[in-house]
């Protein structure tokens, strides 16, 4: 990947919901990524998973891009929403469902 910021920007711009994660939605490679995948799947939110383990440049680049030190990172309509702890707290407080509704994100299981 030559322009990592360009790649990250285009993924965020081209997908309403994108999760930069370790592994894939079908086969998460860390528990935190797996938790966010489970939450999104439970809500029925369609999202794109981007495997940061495919490239050291991507794994480091997403942390710099967001100024956030950990992975996974969830972006919704171009905005950084948070990592696993934030997403889990929002889900448990029913704020995540409300956030998706406010942003016109389809949820199949609501």
Number of C-alpha atoms within 10 A of each C-alpha: 9 7 11 16 16 11 15 18 14 12 20 22 16 13 17 19 24 23 29 26 27 24 19 20 21 9 11 18 15 14 12 19 25 21 17 25 24 13 17 22 16 13 18 14 19 16 18 19 23 20 19 21 15 11 11 9 15 22 19 15 18 23 16 12 13 15 9 14 12 16 21 30 25 25 22 20 16 17 14 16 16 20 22 22 13 15 21 18 12 16 18 12 11 11 14 20 19 14 15 16 13 9 12 11 17 14 16 11 10 10
